[in-house]
Amino acid sequence: MIESRQTRVGDLDIHYYTGGQGDPLVVLHGGGNSARSWLENMEALAQSYTVYAPDLPGFGGSQSLSGECFIPELVDFVDEFSQKLGLKKFHLVGHSLGGGIALSYALKFPLKVTKLVLVSSLCLGREIATWVRVLSRPKFSRAIGAASIAVLKAAKWVAKMTLPRLEFPIPWSKTTIYLGSGMTNIKQQALVLMHRLSEVAAPTLVVWGAKDPIVPVKQAYAAATLIPDCQVKVFADYGHSVYRDDIPEFSRAVRGFLG
């Protein structure tokens, strides 16, 4: 059974989900959602591993970091989170933004990652969807983001009044805006780690959707030629969120790789 828990990481109140038994597995969600989006996958993976899925700072039920927040700060958060849970070494899975964080973490703390799974990950190439690049412009994203947050907060208040048990997460926060402006610019992804992929020490599985409209699948194949010990799993009929599109097959692929 997957449980919802709260803990204190540094100065932050952090929400996370956990469950299962076996080797520890940490899952990092993407920038457009929270750890809740992984609950069904966690049910499947918890049959073989002890799974931990935190809401990253500023997402879901977790408190935001003060000031601007970029990949290095989130890498440090993951390390503090793992230390708080007493995890000395663990498997690490990351989707999209979470993949960029997971890759950066594996490069910074190579002895702490047993195996690495990157799902439709950022930081593996320069190309990214036009709409993401447009929203990454700081003035545009902050202006639109502030308006969106205000509308969503009002909708959340109405939902609580009428349906008190309904969970109504706000998908666009200041953290999302900061990260967007730091990860991409008007032309391309701003943070690309291709030049460091040969340094990845952990055996790695790169998972992608062949129809991904945000980051092209060719980045998966290119990364596999540079990461020393790497496998690729491509889902022919799916897009950016393959982990949700085919939960049984995705879970089988991850379990088969992690062992």
C-alpha positions as CSV (number, residue, x, y, z in Angstrom):
1,M,0.0,0.0,0.0
2,I,1.3,3.5,-0.9
3,E,1.2,6.0,2.0
4,S,1.2,9.8,2.0
5,R,3.7,11.3,4.4
6,Q,5.2,14.6,5.5
7,T,8.8,15.2,6.6
8,R,11.1,18.1,7.2
9,V,14.0,18.6,4.8
10,G,16.2,21.4,5.8
11,D,13.8,24.4,6.3
12,L,11.1,22.9,4.1
13,D,8.0,20.9,4.8
14,I,8.0,18.2,2.2
15,H,5.2,15.8,1.1
16,Y,6.1,12.4,-0.3
17,Y,4.6,9.0,-1.1
18,T,6.2,5.7,-0.1
19,G,5.4,2.0,-0.1
20,G,6.7,-1.4,-0.9
21,Q,9.6,-3.5,0.1
22,G,13.0,-4.2,-1.4
23,D,15.8,-2.1,-2.6
24,P,15.1,1.7,-2.4
25,L,13.9,3.5,-5.5
26,V,13.4,7.3,-5.7
27,V,11.1,8.7,-8.3
28,L,11.3,12.4,-9.5
29,H,8.2,13.8,-11.2
30,G,8.1,16.2,-14.2
31,G,7.6,20.0,-14.2
32,G,3.9,19.8,-15.1
33,N,2.6,17.7,-12.3
34,S,3.5,16.2,-8.9
35,A,4.4,12.9,-7.3
36,R,0.7,12.1,-7.4
37,S,0.9,11.4,-11.1
38,W,3.1,8.4,-10.3
39,L,0.8,6.7,-7.8
40,E,-0.4,3.9,-10.2
41,N,3.2,3.2,-11.2
42,M,4.3,3.1,-7.6
43,E,1.7,0.4,-6.8
44,A,3.3,-1.7,-9.5
45,L,6.9,-1.0,-8.6
46,A,6.3,-1.4,-4.9
47,Q,5.9,-5.1,-5.5
48,S,9.7,-5.2,-6.0
49,Y,11.1,-2.1,-4.4
50,T,10.7,0.4,-1.5
51,V,9.6,3.4,-3.6
52,Y,9.8,7.0,-2.5
53,A,8.3,9.8,-4.6
54,P,8.6,13.3,-3.2
55,D,6.7,16.4,-4.3
56,L,9.7,18.5,-5.4
57,P,9.9,21.9,-3.6
58,G,7.1,24.2,-4.9
59,F,5.1,21.3,-6.3
60,G,2.1,19.4,-4.9
61,G,2.1,19.5,-1.1
62,S,5.7,20.6,-0.7
63,Q,6.9,24.0,0.5
64,S,8.8,26.1,-2.1
65,L,12.4,27.0,-1.8
66,S,13.0,30.7,-1.1
67,G,14.0,32.8,-4.1
68,E,14.7,31.4,-7.6
69,C,15.1,27.6,-7.9
70,F,17.0,25.8,-10.6
71,I,18.5,22.3,-11.2
72,P,21.4,22.6,-8.8
73,E,19.1,23.5,-5.9
74,L,16.8,20.6,-6.7
75,V,19.8,18.2,-6.9
76,D,20.8,19.3,-3.5
77,F,17.2,18.8,-2.3
78,V,17.2,15.2,-3.6
79,D,20.4,14.6,-1.7
80,E,19.0,16.1,1.6
81,F,15.8,14.1,1.1
82,S,17.6,10.8,0.6
83,Q,19.8,11.5,3.7
84,K,16.7,12.3,5.8
85,L,15.3,8.9,4.8
86,G,18.6,7.2,5.6
87,L,19.2,6.1,2.0
88,K,22.9,5.6,1.3
89,K,22.4,4.2,-2.2
90,F,19.3,3.8,-4.4
91,H,17.8,3.4,-7.8
92,L,16.8,6.8,-9.3
93,V,14.0,7.4,-11.8
94,G,13.2,10.8,-13.3
95,H,10.6,12.0,-15.9
96,S,11.1,15.1,-18.0
97,L,12.3,17.9,-15.6
98,G,12.8,15.1,-13.0
99,G,15.0,13.3,-15.6
100,G,17.2,16.3,-15.9
101,I,17.5,16.4,-12.1
102,A,18.1,12.7,-11.9
103,L,20.9,12.9,-14.5
104,S,22.5,15.9,-12.8
105,Y,22.3,14.0,-9.4
106,A,23.9,10.9,-10.9
107,L,26.8,13.1,-12.2
108,K,27.3,14.9,-8.9
109,F,26.8,11.9,-6.6
110,P,27.9,8.8,-8.7
111,L,28.4,6.6,-5.7
112,K,24.8,7.0,-4.5
113,V,23.0,5.9,-7.6
114,T,22.7,2.1,-8.2
115,K,20.8,2.3,-11.5
116,L,19.4,5.3,-13.4
117,V,16.2,5.5,-15.4
118,L,15.6,8.6,-17.6
119,V,12.0,9.0,-18.9
120,S,11.5,11.6,-21.7
121,S,14.3,13.5,-20.0
122,L,15.3,17.1,-20.4
123,C,19.0,18.0,-20.6
124,L,19.8,15.3,-23.3
125,G,19.6,17.7,-26.3
126,R,18.9,21.2,-27.4
127,E,15.6,20.7,-29.3
128,I,12.4,21.2,-27.3
129,A,8.8,22.1,-28.3
130,T,8.2,25.7,-29.5
131,W,5.5,26.4,-26.9
132,V,7.9,25.4,-24.1
133,R,10.5,27.8,-25.4
134,V,7.9,30.7,-25.7
135,L,6.7,30.1,-22.1
136,S,10.3,30.1,-20.9
137,R,10.8,33.8,-21.6
138,P,11.0,35.3,-18.1
139,K,8.7,38.3,-18.6
140,F,6.1,36.3,-20.5
141,S,6.1,33.3,-18.2
142,R,5.9,35.4,-15.1
143,A,3.0,37.6,-16.4
144,I,1.0,34.6,-17.6
145,G,2.0,32.5,-14.7
146,A,0.8,35.0,-12.1
147,A,-2.6,35.4,-13.8
148,S,-2.9,31.6,-14.1
149,I,-2.1,31.0,-10.4
150,A,-4.7,33.6,-9.3
151,V,-7.4,32.0,-11.4
152,L,-6.5,28.5,-10.2
153,K,-6.4,29.5,-6.6
154,A,-9.9,31.0,-7.0
155,A,-11.1,27.7,-8.6
156,K,-9.5,25.7,-5.8
157,W,-11.4,27.7,-3.2
158,V,-14.7,27.1,-5.0
159,A,-13.9,23.4,-5.3
160,K,-13.2,23.1,-1.6
161,M,-16.4,24.8,-0.7
162,T,-18.5,22.6,-3.0
163,L,-16.5,19.3,-2.9
164,P,-14.4,19.3,0.2
165,R,-12.8,15.9,-0.5
166,L,-11.6,16.9,-3.9
167,E,-7.8,17.3,-4.3
168,F,-7.2,20.2,-6.6
169,P,-3.5,20.7,-7.2
170,I,-2.2,23.9,-8.8
171,P,0.0,22.8,-11.7
172,W,1.7,26.3,-12.4
173,S,3.6,27.9,-9.5
174,K,6.4,30.4,-9.2
175,T,8.8,27.4,-9.0
176,T,7.6,26.1,-12.4
177,I,8.1,29.6,-13.9
178,Y,11.7,29.9,-12.5
179,L,12.6,26.4,-13.7
180,G,11.2,27.1,-17.2
181,S,13.2,30.2,-17.6
182,G,16.3,28.5,-16.4
183,M,15.9,25.3,-18.4
184,T,15.1,26.8,-21.8
185,N,15.5,30.0,-23.9
186,I,13.7,31.2,-27.0
187,K,15.8,29.0,-29.2
188,Q,16.5,25.7,-27.4
189,Q,17.1,23.9,-24.1
190,A,19.5,26.0,-22.1
191,L,20.9,23.2,-19.9
192,V,22.3,20.4,-22.0
193,L,24.5,17.7,-20.5
194,M,25.5,15.8,-23.6
195,H,29.2,16.7,-23.1
196,R,29.1,14.9,-19.7
197,L,27.1,11.7,-20.6
198,S,30.4,9.7,-20.8
199,E,30.8,10.4,-17.1
200,V,27.6,8.6,-16.1
201,A,28.8,5.7,-13.9
202,A,25.4,4.1,-13.2
203,P,23.9,1.6,-15.6
204,T,21.2,3.6,-17.3
205,L,17.8,2.9,-19.0
206,V,16.5,5.7,-21.3
207,V,12.7,5.4,-21.9
208,W,10.9,7.5,-24.5
209,G,7.7,7.8,-26.5
210,A,8.3,7.8,-30.3
211,K,5.5,10.4,-30.6
212,D,6.8,12.7,-27.9
213,P,5.8,16.2,-28.9
214,I,8.0,18.0,-26.4
215,V,11.4,16.4,-26.7
216,P,12.2,14.3,-29.8
217,V,13.0,10.6,-29.4
218,K,16.2,11.0,-31.3
219,Q,17.7,12.4,-28.1
220,A,17.2,9.0,-26.5
221,Y,19.2,7.3,-29.2
222,A,21.9,9.9,-29.2
223,A,22.3,9.7,-25.4
224,A,22.6,5.9,-25.6
225,T,25.7,6.2,-27.8
226,L,27.4,8.4,-25.1
227,I,26.4,6.8,-21.8
228,P,28.8,3.9,-21.2
229,D,26.3,1.4,-19.9
230,C,22.9,2.3,-21.5
231,Q,19.8,0.6,-22.7
232,V,16.9,2.3,-24.6
233,K,13.2,1.4,-24.5
234,V,11.0,3.3,-26.9
235,F,7.1,3.1,-26.9
236,A,6.0,3.4,-30.5
237,D,2.5,4.7,-29.9
238,Y,3.0,7.1,-27.0
239,G,4.2,10.6,-26.3
240,H,5.8,12.5,-23.4
241,S,4.2,10.6,-20.5
242,V,4.8,7.0,-21.4
243,Y,4.9,6.0,-17.7
244,R,1.2,6.8,-17.5
245,D,0.2,5.7,-21.0
246,D,1.1,2.0,-20.5
247,I,1.7,1.4,-16.8
248,P,2.0,-2.4,-17.0
249,E,4.6,-2.4,-19.8
250,F,6.5,0.5,-18.4
251,S,6.7,-1.1,-15.0
252,R,7.9,-4.4,-16.6
253,A,10.6,-2.6,-18.4
254,V,11.8,-0.8,-15.3
255,R,11.7,-3.9,-13.1
256,G,13.5,-5.9,-15.8
257,F,16.2,-3.3,-16.0
258,L,16.6,-2.7,-12.2
259,G,16.6,-6.4,-11.4
